[in-house]
Structure formats: structure tokens, C-alpha cells
Amino acid sequence: MTMSTELEIALVLGTALLWMAVTLTILSAIDRPERKARRQERRDIRTEKRRIEYRPAVAGSRVHRHPRPRRLHLH
């Protein structure tokens, strides 16, 4: 009689674990495309930040250079 009770407990626990595993697998499979889209969106935002937009040079503008290079003064 005790053997069948232990067997029932093991069967119930095994069924519960299997049910949890299947449920988590299904939920992660449903969530995967959404996570993939979110990751791609973040990647796009990151590459946009890295891209530098250059403004066209204004006609007649020149870069002002120092007549002599600055030197580092050691203390």
C-alpha cells in the first residue's frame, strides 16, 4: 500500500514538473519574435547614435589655425 502512495506522489510531481517545462517552453516561443524585434530596434538606435552627420561647408569659411603649434609646458 505504501508503494502505491509513493508512486502516486512521484507521478504527481513528475506531471507537475513536465507541465511547468512545457508551459515555459510555449511562453518563451511566443515571446521570442517580440524580443527579437526589440533587440533589432535597440541595435538600430545604437547605430543611429554612432552615425555622424556632417554639415556642408559654408562658402568662404576657413579653419583658423594657430601661427605656431602650442607646446606643453612642463611644471
C-alpha positions in Angstrom: 0.0 0.0 0.0 2.8 2.4 0.8 4.5 1.7 -2.5 1.5 2.9 -4.5 1.2 6.1 -2.4 4.9 6.9 -3.1 4.3 6.0 -6.7 1.3 8.4 -6.9 3.3 11.2 -5.3 6.2 10.7 -7.7 3.7 10.6 -10.6 2.1 13.9 -9.5 5.4 15.6 -9.0 6.7 14.4 -12.4 3.5 15.6 -14.1 3.8 19.0 -12.4 7.4 19.4 -13.5 6.6 18.3 -17.0 3.6 20.7 -17.2 5.8 23.6 -16.0 8.5 22.8 -18.5 6.0 22.7 -21.4 4.3 25.9 -20.2 7.7 27.8 -20.0 8.7 26.4 -23.5 5.5 27.6 -25.0 5.7 31.1 -23.4 9.3 31.6 -24.4 8.4 30.5 -28.0 5.6 33.1 -28.1 7.8 35.8 -26.7 10.8 35.2 -29.0 9.7 37.2 -32.1 8.9 40.2 -29.8 12.3 40.0 -28.1 14.0 39.7 -31.5 12.2 42.8 -32.8 13.1 44.8 -29.6 16.7 43.8 -29.9 16.8 44.9 -33.6 15.2 48.2 -32.6 17.9 48.8 -29.9 20.6 47.9 -32.4 19.2 50.4 -34.9 19.1 53.2 -32.3 22.7 52.5 -31.3 23.9 52.7 -34.9 22.0 55.9 -35.4 23.8 57.4 -32.5 27.2 56.3 -33.9 26.5 57.9 -37.3 27.9 61.4 -37.6 26.0 63.9 -39.6 28.4 66.3 -41.4 27.1 69.8 -42.3 28.1 71.2 -45.7 30.9 73.7 -45.5 29.9 77.3 -45.8 31.5 79.1 -48.8 34.4 81.2 -47.8 34.8 79.7 -44.3 38.3 78.6 -43.3 39.6 76.8 -40.3 41.6 79.3 -38.2 45.0 77.8 -37.4 47.5 79.0 -34.8 50.5 80.5 -36.4 52.7 78.2 -34.3 51.8 74.9 -32.6 51.0 75.1 -28.9 53.7 73.5 -26.7 53.1 71.6 -23.5 54.7 73.4 -20.6 56.2 71.0 -18.0 56.0 72.1 -14.4 
